[in-house]
Amino acid sequence: MKYPRTSAALGCLIALMVTACGNKTPTDGLSGVVQGTGASSMKSAQEVWVAQFQTAHPGVTVNYSPDGSGAGRTAFADGAAAFAGSDRALEDAEMAAPSRQCAADTTPINLPVQISTIHIIFNIGGVGELTLSAEVLAKIFTGQITNWADPQIADVNPGIALPDLPITPVHRSDDSGTTESFTGALAQIAPATWTEGPVNRWPTRYGGEAAQGTSGVVAAVQQGNGTIGYADASGVTDAMASARYSPDGIATPVGPTAEAASAVVAASPRLEGRGINDWTLELDRTASGYPFILVSYAIACSRYADSHTGEIVGAYLSQVISEEGQNGAVPQAGNVPLSGELAASIREAAATIR
């Protein structure tokens, strides 16, 4: 069962969006080329944002390479990218390390720009609906439950004929913010079973099948039988089956909805000790009925060593976080648009980039 994304009616049709939505006239003479690198989960949204921005600023070329969150953070730190897309914010040690892109004695900022759900996708011949509890899910991905006919799965799926079929869990092979978000959720909802905490590299001792990137996980699940994996909403199609989640197997199960993602973000405070324009969030994944959400960040310099680069990045990220940018990405990326005071605060922060 595929759960609905936020309505595409929130923005213009993707084919018209870059002409009819903004109705912007190129002004300001902004020109140049900037490189962004990062999360594959942001690929679809970045394509929309780049099209919008380059229509408004035809003298600018923005490139985005979806090489993965870890690659994006590394490229930003090394000066190979002007901004990074990452499925987690920079950690304290990364904040303290100087970036070649940033002006001396300044630190980067982390801006949440894409909120989405993580779907627990599965492919079991003859099974179209599936509910998983916190413990059952954690035991599947740690190799403690290995067959779909296991009584622990049957207990939370009354009336569903589950086959005697080996389970093949599929995980990311690369350094992945989606993995870190998924395992971070497991650490909060099933700490006795998932003892690794949030990790961006899958622990190899748990076995399973490894696949590169979001598209690799989706392909491996689709092409197998008895497979289960995790993927952000941008990579999940209506033809795929997504499991519902019930914390204890008794409560009413819920699917990956925009409302659930918004509830988690609304209940999550900012990380203390960061600058006034940094919006790193400490996610409380127990704040809604569905804990598997992904908050993706744009990582940028607060002030760039090259002021021209800073002007372009600031203008681009302001477009990304604008109402047009957030709503316009929905049909293609399935993101949950930023809204309310949080959106306004992040827009103010983006406007300070120089």
C-alpha positions, 0 to 999 in steps of 0.5 A: 500500500502506498500512502499519499504524499502532500497534494500536488495542487500545492504548486503549479504543474511541474511542466509549468512551474518555472514559467507560470508560478514565479513569473519572475523577471531576470534582474540583478545581473547575477552570473556565475557557476556554483557546485553543490554535492550531496544527498541522493534523496535530494536529487529530485527536489534539487532538479526543481529548485535549479530549474526555478532559480536558473529561470529567474537568474539565466546568467547563473548555472547551479550544478548538483551532484547527488553523490551521497550525504557523506560525499557532499560534506567532504566536498564542502569541507575540501572546497570542491562544492560551494554547498552540500546537501546532507541528510544530517547536519554537520557534527560539532567536529565538522563545524569546527574544521575550517572549510576552504569555501568559508571566510576565515574565523567563520563557521558553516550553517545548517538549514533544513530545506527538505522534510520527507518520510522514509518508507519501509518498502517490501516485496513479498509475493501475494502480500500487499499490506504489512504492519510492523511493530518497533521490536519486529522491525528492529529484529528483522534488520538485525537478523533476529527474525529471518522468515516472513512466517515468523509468529512475531510477524504474524501476531501483528498481521492477523488475517494476512497469509504470510509465506514461509519465505526467507527475509532479505533486508536491504540496506544502503552500502554507502555513507548515507544520511537516510541510513542514519535517520532510519537507524536513529529512529530504531534507536529511539523506538527499540533501544533494547534491540537496536543498540548501535545508535544512529549510524550512517554506515550499515553495521556489516555484522547484521548481514542483509543485502547492500545497495548503492544509493536510494535508487539501488535500495529501491531496485533491490527490493523491487527485483527480489522476493521476500525483500524489505528496505528503507527509502525516502519518499522521493524514490518510492513510486505508487506501485511499491508497497510500504509497511505501516507502523505500530509501536507495539503491534496493538495501537492503530498502525500508521503509514508515512504521511506528511502529517506525521513528518510535520508533527515530528519536526514541530516537536523537535528543538534546535540543537543548543550551542550553535550560531543564531542562523544555524537550524540543526534540529534534535528530532524527537521521533516519538512525537508522532505515530510514525518515527521514520522521517528524514530532514535534509539540510543545505550546508553553506558558509555563513560568509564565503571567502569569495563574496560573489560565490556567497551572493549566488549561494545565498540567492539560491538557498533563498529560492529553495526555502521560498514558498514557491521552492518548497511547494514546487518540489512536491510533485516530483520529490514528495517533500513536506513543505516547510511552513509557519514560524520555522519556514520564516526563521530559516528564510531569514537565516538564508538571507544572511548568507554572504 
